[in-house]
C-alpha cells in the first residue's frame, strides 16, 4: 500500500506548496508535489521517480489533482522497483 508523508525540501519561496514523499512498506519510492509557478491545466501535480532514467519505465508525470497523480504514480512506482537500473 502506498502512503504519503509530507516532505518539503524546496526553497522557502515554495513552502506553501504541498510536497509528499511516496512510501511503500515504509520505503521511499518517489515524490508527488504541487507544481511550481503557473501550471498548465491538468498539470497541477507533478510526480517523479527517484534515480536515473530506466529503460522502458516512465519516470515522471502529471495529474490535475492529488488523487489523479497518486493513481497515475501507483502502478509505475510499484513496477519500477522490479526493473533493474
C-alpha positions as CSV (number, residue, x, y, z in Angstrom):
1,X,0.0,0.0,0.0
2,X,1.3,3.4,-0.9
3,X,1.3,6.1,1.7
4,X,2.2,9.8,1.6
5,X,4.4,11.7,4.1
6,X,4.7,15.5,3.9
7,X,8.2,16.4,2.5
8,X,9.3,19.9,1.8
9,X,12.8,20.2,0.5
10,X,12.4,23.1,-1.9
11,X,13.4,26.8,-1.4
12,X,11.3,28.7,1.2
13,X,9.5,30.6,-1.7
14,X,7.7,27.2,-2.4
15,X,7.0,26.3,1.2
16,X,3.2,27.0,0.7
17,X,3.0,24.2,-1.9
18,X,2.2,20.6,-0.8
19,X,5.1,18.1,-1.3
20,X,4.9,14.5,-0.4
21,X,7.3,11.6,-0.2
22,X,5.6,8.4,-1.5
23,X,6.3,5.4,0.7
24,X,5.6,1.7,0.0
25,X,6.2,-0.6,3.0
26,X,7.9,2.3,4.8
27,X,10.4,2.8,2.0
28,X,10.6,5.9,-0.2
29,X,9.8,5.2,-3.8
30,X,9.1,8.7,-5.2
31,X,7.5,12.1,-4.7
32,X,4.3,13.9,-5.6
33,X,4.2,17.6,-5.3
34,X,2.2,20.6,-6.3
35,X,3.6,22.1,-9.5
36,X,5.5,25.3,-9.1
37,X,4.8,28.6,-10.8
38,X,1.7,28.6,-13.0
39,X,0.9,25.0,-14.0
40,X,-0.9,24.2,-17.2
41,X,-4.5,22.7,-16.8
42,X,-4.2,19.1,-15.9
43,X,-0.6,19.5,-14.7
44,X,-1.2,20.9,-11.2
45,X,0.6,17.9,-9.5
46,X,4.0,16.5,-10.6
47,X,5.3,13.1,-9.7
48,X,8.9,11.9,-10.4
49,X,10.6,8.6,-9.7
50,X,14.0,8.9,-8.0
51,X,17.2,7.9,-9.6
52,X,18.4,7.6,-13.2
53,X,16.1,7.1,-16.2
54,X,15.2,3.4,-16.6
55,X,14.7,1.7,-19.9
56,X,11.1,1.1,-20.6
57,X,9.8,2.8,-17.5
58,X,8.0,6.2,-17.4
59,X,9.9,8.2,-14.7
60,X,7.6,11.2,-14.3
61,X,4.1,12.5,-15.0
62,X,1.4,14.9,-14.0
63,X,-2.1,14.9,-12.6
64,X,-4.9,17.5,-12.3
65,X,-5.5,16.6,-8.7
66,X,-3.5,14.9,-5.9
67,X,-5.7,11.8,-6.3
68,X,-5.1,11.7,-10.1
69,X,-1.4,12.0,-9.6
70,X,-1.5,9.2,-7.0
71,X,-3.5,7.0,-9.3
72,X,-1.0,7.6,-12.2
73,X,2.0,7.1,-9.9
74,X,0.9,3.9,-8.1
75,X,1.3,1.2,-10.8
76,X,4.5,2.8,-12.2
77,X,6.1,3.3,-8.8
78,X,5.5,-0.3,-7.9
79,X,6.7,-1.6,-11.2
80,X,9.9,0.5,-11.1
81,X,11.0,-1.4,-8.0
82,X,11.3,-4.6,-10.0
83,X,13.1,-3.0,-13.0
84,X,16.9,-3.1,-12.7
85,X,18.7,0.3,-13.1
